[in-house]
């Protein structure tokens, strides 16, 4: 105590030492957990992300942004969210004044990713944006620019790139345990009953359609499985229920990569499909399922198996992204990764509009 009084005296501080708590002289500590606000409280937030945030070590659910007032008391009761951390789409910008929130996770229809990602960035919050990143390249560029300008980190919600089995596939793109890759086949889709014609996934202008919703899975998969960027694409749309789907129901797209590698891909709202096969010079390996929330596994032509990850994919994704913010390191899936996919998606739609014409990808 004598040393402390001496320090106060020599520092010219007039307050009595007993009036200041010991913590006043401690170096401020980094937050043990970052606060996340979910923007949009639909199925993925309600049934997947919010429960996963109960399992995370480095981030936690602290806020919500919703346009549905009836959801607010339910979420507040279940997750103990204070009134001060509840926002709507009109006042979301005021989240800038809330130090309890570090991250906004954009979980909205695809057509709304750009405006609300930018609002979050301009509020000084780190931005986690669900896949696909945006509707087109220019929107992706605007999001990246806003995050860079406001010095916040941007990550895209490609949970699979955080998933250990998928990370093995990514590693194999470099180590090539089955030799040089020759070709790939990848597909992802589900049977969308389309019982609700107001569902945004049925409407192209809202970012709906199989390609935006499910097609980015096989697209992203063949990119990370090869470690390369496609140089051209040809694509076609197919419809089994043309009176229901205002957006694409089925999309076939074939990609050309450097070194003569080709990828045949498919996405669909008309069937349950979920696999990727990589054919190589000395064998093959297959991921099946390719992108479920659990159970992703790999089987090789030599009998080698990579067993499924036993943890929660979304919790691991969010913890990885939180650690990147806390440690000021590059995220696993930065905005530029989302941009690269959307550049190909734009070319896919352009090709399909021209009956499968080959479209170069710069």
Order of alpha helices (4+ residues) and beta strands (2+ residues): alpha-beta-beta-alpha-beta-beta-alpha-beta-alpha-beta-alpha-beta-alpha-beta-beta-beta-beta-beta-beta-beta-alpha-alpha-beta
